[in-house]
Amino acid sequence: MGSVVLLSEDEALRWYKRMVDPGSQTNYYCLIADDHETPVGEVSFHRLNRETMTAKLNVKILHRYRGNGYGSRAVMMMLDYFFGEFGGRTMRLSPSMWCMNTNAFRHHFFNFV
C-alpha cells in the first residue's frame, strides 16, 4: 500500500480543491474511515482514459490501521463502483498495490489461496 502524506491545513485545502471539489476529469478519490468516522486512508483511481475507460487503482491506509480490512473493503467498493455505475472497463494496479498483504490480495481479488 502506498504511504500516507501528511499535509498542512493550507496544503490539504489546495489538494482538496484540485482533486475533489471541483475535482479532476481523470482522478477519483474517496476517504476511508473507521466505525467512529476517523479517517484511516484513501482509495482512488487515477489517470482515467475516457476513450478506453481504463484507470489505475490505488489505496493508502495509515500504518496503525493496516490489517483490519479497511483497504480490502474500500478496494472492493471502488471496483464495484468503477465497473458498475461508472462504466469502467479496465482497472490497472498502481505499483504500491503490489505491496499489499499477499494473502489478502490473492483471496479478495483473485479468489485463490
N, C-alpha and C positions, 0 to 999 in steps of 0.2 A: 504494500500500500504506500501511497505517497506520503510525504512528510507534510505536517501542518505548518503553515506560515502564520506567525503572529504579526498583526498589523496594529498600528496606532489607530486612534479613532478617525483621524483625517484620511489615512490610507484606506481604512475599511470603507468609509463613505465613498471615496473615489472608486474603489473596486466595485462596490455595490451598484453605483450609477452606471459604470461601464459594462458590467456583466449581468446584472439582474434587472434593474429598473432604470432606463427602459430596456436594457439588455442588449444582447448581440444576436444577429441573424444566424450565427454559426455555433454558439455555445449555449448550453442549458445547465443551470446549477440548481441543486436542492440541498438544503441544510438537513443534517441528520441530528435528531435529538433523542435523548433517553426518555423514560416514562415520566420524568419530572420536568420535561421541556428544557433540559440543559443541553446546549449544543455539544455534540461529540465528534462531528465531522461534516463532510460534504460528499455528495455523489453527483457526477456530472457527465455530460457528453460534450465533446469538443470537435471543432473542425468539421462541422456538418457540410457535406457536399450535397446541395439540393438537387442536383441532376441525378446522382446515384443513390441519394438518401443513405449515405454512409457516414458514420461518425466514429470517434474514439471514446471509449468508456474510461472513466477514472473514478476512484473512491479514495478518500482520505479520512482516517479515523485517528483521533488523538491517542497516543500510545497507551495511556492508562485505561482507555475504554476498549481496547482491542481484545478479541477473544470472547466477546459477549454476543456475537451475531449481528451487531449493528451494520457492519459492512455488507454481509451476505444478504440481509433483508433489504437494505437500501438498493443494492445492485439488482436484485430480483424485481423490485418495484420499478426501478428505472428501465430495465429491459422490457417489462410488461408495458410501460408507457410508450417507450420508443417504438417497439414493434407493433403495438396496438393502436392506440389513439393517435399517436404522432405519425404513424405510417412509415417508419424507418425500415430499411431493407437489410443493411449490413452494419454490425457493430464490431469495431476492432478494439482490441485491448491496448491500453496505454502500457508502456513498459513497466510502470510501477505496479500494475495489476498482477504481474508475474511474481511479485514478492509476497503475495497473499499466502495465508496458511494453505499449504498444498492440499492437504486432505479435505478441508472445507471447500476449496476451489473445485477440486475434482468431483466431490459429492454434489454440490449445489449446481454447478454449471454444466457438467458433463455426465452426471449420474452414473459414475463408476468409481470404484474404490481403488 
